C-alpha cells in the first residue's frame, strides 16, 4: 500500500532522503523481500520521468563497494543445464523455482 501512495507522486518522492533509502536497503539485506526493491524502483521513476538523484544514489548503494554486499541475490548460469540459479539461504535454487516460491509469498502479503 505504501508503494502505491508514493508511485508517481513527485512531492513525496523528493521528501524521501538518503537515510530513508539506507533503511530500505538495510531491510532488503536482512529480509530479501522483493517489495523492498519495488519500493526503491518507485523512487527512481515518476510519471515515466527518471528521478536521477535517486537512480544514482540507489544504484551506487546496491551495486558498488562493501556497502552493497548482501543487498541483492547472487546468481549463476549453468551452461550444461541452460538454467539460472539464485543463491538463497538454502543454497542455489533454480530461478523458476525461486520465482514460483516468491510469487506465492508476495500474493499473500
FIKOLZA-1660 file (N, C-alpha, C; in steps of 0.1 Angstrom, whole numbers, plus 5000, padded with zeros to 4 digits):
% residues 109
   i   px   py   pz ch aa at
   1 5008 4988 5000  A  X  N
   1 5000 5000 5000  A  X CA
   1 5009 5013 5000  A  X  C
   2 5019 5012 5008  A  X  N
   2 5028 5024 5008  A  X CA
   2 5034 5027 4994  A  X  C
   3 5037 5016 4987  A  X  N
   3 5043 5018 4974  A  X CA
   3 5033 5026 4965  A  X  C
   4 5020 5022 4966  A  X  N
   4 5010 5029 4957  A  X CA
   4 5008 5043 4961  A  X  C
   5 5010 5047 4974  A  X  N
   5 5009 5061 4978  A  X CA
   5 5020 5069 4973  A  X  C
   6 5032 5063 4971  A  X  N
   6 5044 5070 4966  A  X CA
   6 5045 5071 4951  A  X  C
   7 5040 5060 4944  A  X  N
   7 5041 5059 4930  A  X CA
   7 5036 5071 4923  A  X  C
   8 5044 5077 4914  A  X  N
   8 5041 5088 4906  A  X CA
   8 5037 5101 4914  A  X  C
   9 5042 5102 4926  A  X  N
   9 5039 5114 4934  A  X CA
   9 5053 5121 4937  A  X  C
  10 5056 5130 4928  A  X  N
  10 5070 5136 4929  A  X CA
  10 5072 5143 4942  A  X  C
  11 5062 5149 4948  A  X  N
  11 5064 5156 4960  A  X CA
  11 5068 5147 4971  A  X  C
  12 5062 5135 4972  A  X  N
  12 5066 5125 4982  A  X CA
  12 5079 5119 4979  A  X  C
  13 5082 5116 4967  A  X  N
  13 5095 5111 4963  A  X CA
  13 5106 5120 4967  A  X  C
  14 5105 5133 4965  A  X  N
  14 5115 5142 4969  A  X CA
  14 5117 5143 4984  A  X  C
  15 5107 5140 4991  A  X  N
  15 5108 5141 5006  A  X CA
  15 5117 5129 5011  A  X  C
  16 5117 5118 5004  A  X  N
  16 5124 5106 5009  A  X CA
  16 5139 5109 5006  A  X  C
  17 5147 5108 5017  A  X  N
  17 5161 5112 5016  A  X CA
  17 5170 5100 5017  A  X  C
  18 5183 5102 5017  A  X  N
  18 5193 5092 5017  A  X CA
  18 5192 5082 5029  A  X  C
  19 5189 5088 5041  A  X  N
  19 5187 5079 5053  A  X CA
  19 5175 5070 5051  A  X  C
  20 5165 5074 5045  A  X  N
  20 5153 5066 5042  A  X CA
  20 5157 5054 5033  A  X  C
  21 5164 5058 5022  A  X  N
  21 5169 5048 5013  A  X CA
  21 5178 5038 5020  A  X  C
  22 5187 5043 5028  A  X  N
  22 5196 5034 5036  A  X CA
  22 5188 5024 5045  A  X  C
  23 5177 5029 5051  A  X  N
  23 5169 5020 5059  A  X CA
  23 5162 5009 5050  A  X  C
  24 5157 5013 5039  A  X  N
  24 5151 5003 5030  A  X CA
  24 5161 4993 5025  A  X  C
  25 5173 4997 5022  A  X  N
  25 5184 4988 5017  A  X CA
  25 5188 4979 5029  A  X  C
  26 5188 4984 5041  A  X  N
  26 5191 4976 5053  A  X CA
  26 5180 4965 5055  A  X  C
  27 5168 4968 5053  A  X  N
  27 5157 4958 5054  A  X CA
  27 5159 4948 5042  A  X  C
  28 5162 4953 5031  A  X  N
  28 5164 4944 5019  A  X CA
  28 5176 4934 5022  A  X  C
  29 5186 4938 5028  A  X  N
  29 5197 4929 5032  A  X CA
  29 5193 4919 5042  A  X  C
  30 5185 4923 5051  A  X  N
  30 5180 4913 5061  A  X CA
  30 5170 4904 5056  A  X  C
  31 5160 4909 5048  A  X  N
  31 5149 4901 5045  A  X CA
  31 5148 4896 5031  A  X  C
  32 5154 4903 5021  A  X  N
  32 5154 4899 5007  A  X CA
  32 5140 4899 5001  A  X  C
  33 5131 4906 5007  A  X  N
  33 5117 4907 5002  A  X CA
  33 5117 4916 4990  A  X  C
  34 5112 4911 4978  A  X  N
  34 5111 4919 4966  A  X CA
  34 5103 4932 4967  A  X  C
  35 5095 4933 4977  A  X  N
  35 5087 4945 4979  A  X CA
  35 5097 4957 4982  A  X  C
  36 5108 4954 4989  A  X  N
  36 5118 4965 4991  A  X CA
  36 5124 4970 4978  A  X  C
  37 5127 4961 4969  A  X  N
  37 5131 4965 4955  A  X CA
  37 5121 4973 4948  A  X  C
  38 5108 4969 4949  A  X  N
  38 5097 4976 4943  A  X CA
  38 5096 4990 4948  A  X  C
  39 5098 4991 4961  A  X  N
  39 5098 5005 4968  A  X CA
  39 5109 5013 4962  A  X  C
  40 5121 5008 4961  A  X  N
  40 5132 5015 4956  A  X CA
  40 5130 5019 4941  A  X  C
  41 5124 5010 4934  A  X  N
  41 5121 5013 4920  A  X CA
  41 5111 5025 4918  A  X  C
  42 5102 5025 4927  A  X  N
  42 5092 5036 4926  A  X CA
  42 5099 5050 4929  A  X  C
  43 5109 5050 4936  A  X  N
  43 5117 5062 4939  A  X CA
  43 5125 5067 4927  A  X  C
  44 5127 5058 4917  A  X  N
  44 5136 5061 4906  A  X CA
  44 5129 5066 4894  A  X  C
  45 5116 5064 4893  A  X  N
  45 5109 5069 4881  A  X CA
  45 5095 5075 4886  A  X  C
  46 5092 5086 4881  A  X  N
  46 5079 5092 4884  A  X CA
  46 5072 5097 4871  A  X  C
  47 5060 5092 4869  A  X  N
  47 5053 5095 4857  A  X CA
  47 5062 5093 4844  A  X  C
  48 5069 5082 4844  A  X  N
  48 5077 5078 4833  A  X CA
  48 5089 5088 4831  A  X  C
  49 5092 5096 4841  A  X  N
  49 5104 5105 4841  A  X CA
  49 5114 5100 4851  A  X  C
  50 5126 5099 4847  A  X  N
  50 5136 5094 4856  A  X CA
  50 5139 5104 4868  A  X  C
  51 5141 5099 4880  A  X  N
  51 5145 5107 4891  A  X CA
  51 5159 5105 4893  A  X  C
  52 5168 5112 4886  A  X  N
  52 5182 5109 4885  A  X CA
  52 5189 5109 4899  A  X  C
  53 5185 5118 4908  A  X  N
  53 5192 5118 4921  A  X CA
  53 5190 5104 4928  A  X  C
  54 5178 5099 4928  A  X  N
  54 5175 5086 4934  A  X CA
  54 5181 5075 4926  A  X  C
  55 5181 5075 4913  A  X  N
  55 5187 5065 4905  A  X CA
  55 5201 5063 4908  A  X  C
  56 5208 5074 4908  A  X  N
  56 5223 5074 4911  A  X CA
  56 5226 5068 4925  A  X  C
  57 5219 5074 4934  A  X  N
  57 5221 5070 4948  A  X CA
  57 5218 5055 4951  A  X  C
  58 5207 5051 4946  A  X  N
  58 5203 5037 4948  A  X CA
  58 5212 5027 4941  A  X  C
  59 5215 5030 4929  A  X  N
  59 5224 5021 4921  A  X CA
  59 5237 5020 4928  A  X  C
  60 5243 5031 4932  A  X  N
  60 5256 5031 4939  A  X CA
  60 5255 5023 4952  A  X  C
  61 5244 5024 4960  A  X  N
  61 5243 5017 4972  A  X CA
  61 5241 5002 4970  A  X  C
  62 5234 4998 4959  A  X  N
  62 5231 4984 4956  A  X CA
  62 5242 4977 4949  A  X  C
  63 5250 4985 4941  A  X  N
  63 5260 4978 4932  A  X CA
  63 5274 4980 4935  A  X  C
  64 5278 4991 4943  A  X  N
  64 5292 4995 4944  A  X CA
  64 5297 4993 4958  A  X  C
  65 5309 4987 4959  A  X  N
  65 5316 4987 4972  A  X CA
  65 5311 4978 4983  A  X  C
  66 5317 4979 4994  A  X  N
  66 5313 4970 5005  A  X CA
  66 5299 4972 5010  A  X  C
  67 5294 4984 5010  A  X  N
  67 5280 4986 5014  A  X CA
  67 5270 4979 5006  A  X  C
  68 5273 4975 4994  A  X  N
  68 5264 4968 4985  A  X CA
  68 5263 4953 4988  A  X  C
  69 5273 4948 4995  A  X  N
  69 5273 4933 4998  A  X CA
  69 5260 4929 5006  A  X  C
  70 5254 4918 5000  A  X  N
  70 5243 4913 5007  A  X CA
  70 5229 4919 5004  A  X  C
  71 5229 4929 4995  A  X  N
  71 5217 4936 4992  A  X CA
  71 5209 4929 4981  A  X  C
  72 5216 4923 4972  A  X  N
  72 5209 4916 4961  A  X CA
  72 5213 4901 4961  A  X  C
  73 5205 4893 4954  A  X  N
  73 5207 4879 4953  A  X CA
  73 5219 4877 4943  A  X  C
  74 5228 4868 4946  A  X  N
  74 5238 4864 4937  A  X CA
  74 5232 4853 4928  A  X  C
  75 5236 4853 4915  A  X  N
  75 5231 4843 4906  A  X CA
  75 5242 4837 4898  A  X  C
  76 5239 4825 4892  A  X  N
  76 5249 4819 4884  A  X CA
  76 5241 4812 4873  A  X  C
  77 5248 4811 4861  A  X  N
  77 5242 4804 4850  A  X CA
  77 5250 4791 4847  A  X  C
  78 5243 4780 4847  A  X  N
  78 5250 4767 4844  A  X CA
  78 5247 4764 4829  A  X  C
  79 5258 4764 4821  A  X  N
  79 5256 4762 4807  A  X CA
  79 5251 4748 4804  A  X  C
  80 5256 4738 4811  A  X  N
  80 5251 4724 4808  A  X CA
  80 5236 4723 4810  A  X  C
  81 5231 4729 4820  A  X  N
  81 5216 4728 4823  A  X CA
  81 5208 4739 4816  A  X  C
  82 5216 4749 4811  A  X  N
  82 5209 4761 4804  A  X CA
  82 5199 4767 4814  A  X  C
  83 5203 4769 4826  A  X  N
  83 5194 4774 4836  A  X CA
  83 5202 4784 4846  A  X  C
  84 5194 4794 4851  A  X  N
  84 5199 4804 4860  A  X CA
  84 5195 4799 4874  A  X  C
  85 5205 4800 4883  A  X  N
  85 5203 4797 4897  A  X CA
  85 5205 4809 4906  A  X  C
  86 5197 4810 4917  A  X  N
  86 5197 4821 4926  A  X CA
  86 5202 4816 4940  A  X  C
  87 5212 4823 4945  A  X  N
  87 5218 4819 4958  A  X CA
  87 5208 4824 4969  A  X  C
  88 5203 4814 4977  A  X  N
  88 5195 4818 4988  A  X CA
  88 5201 4813 5001  A  X  C
  89 5194 4814 5012  A  X  N
  89 5200 4809 5025  A  X CA
  89 5201 4794 5025  A  X  C
  90 5193 4788 5016  A  X  N
  90 5194 4773 5015  A  X CA
  90 5203 4768 5003  A  X  C
  91 5211 4777 4998  A  X  N
  91 5220 4773 4987  A  X CA
  91 5214 4778 4974  A  X  C
  92 5219 4773 4963  A  X  N
  92 5215 4778 4949  A  X CA
  92 5202 4770 4946  A  X  C
  93 5192 4778 4941  A  X  N
  93 5179 4773 4937  A  X CA
  93 5176 4777 4923  A  X  C
  94 5170 4768 4915  A  X  N
  94 5167 4772 4901  A  X CA
  94 5158 4784 4901  A  X  C
  95 5161 4794 4892  A  X  N
  95 5153 4806 4891  A  X CA
  95 5138 4803 4890  A  X  C
  96 5134 4794 4882  A  X  N
  96 5120 4791 4880  A  X CA
  96 5113 4787 4894  A  X  C
  97 5120 4779 4902  A  X  N
  97 5115 4776 4915  A  X CA
  97 5115 4788 4924  A  X  C
  98 5126 4796 4924  A  X  N
  98 5127 4808 4932  A  X CA
  98 5115 4817 4929  A  X  C
  99 5112 4820 4917  A  X  N
  99 5102 4829 4913  A  X CA
  99 5088 4823 4917  A  X  C
 100 5086 4810 4915  A  X  N
 100 5073 4804 4919  A  X CA
 100 5071 4806 4934  A  X  C
 101 5081 4803 4942  A  X  N
 101 5080 4804 4957  A  X CA
 101 5077 4818 4961  A  X  C
 102 5085 4828 4955  A  X  N
 102 5083 4842 4959  A  X CA
 102 5070 4848 4954  A  X  C
 103 5065 4843 4943  A  X  N
 103 5052 4848 4938  A  X CA
 103 5041 4844 4947  A  X  C
 104 5042 4832 4953  A  X  N
 104 5032 4827 4963  A  X CA
 104 5033 4836 4975  A  X  C
 105 5045 4838 4980  A  X  N
 105 5047 4846 4992  A  X CA
 105 5042 4860 4990  A  X  C
 106 5045 4867 4979  A  X  N
 106 5040 4880 4976  A  X CA
 106 5025 4881 4975  A  X  C
 107 5019 4871 4969  A  X  N
 107 5005 4872 4968  A  X CA
 107 4997 4871 4981  A  X  C
 108 5004 4866 4991  A  X  N
 108 4998 4866 5004  A  X CA
 108 5001 4878 5013  A  X  C
 109 5009 4888 5008  A  X  N
 109 5012 4900 5015  A  X CA
 109 5001 4910 5013  A  X  C
% end
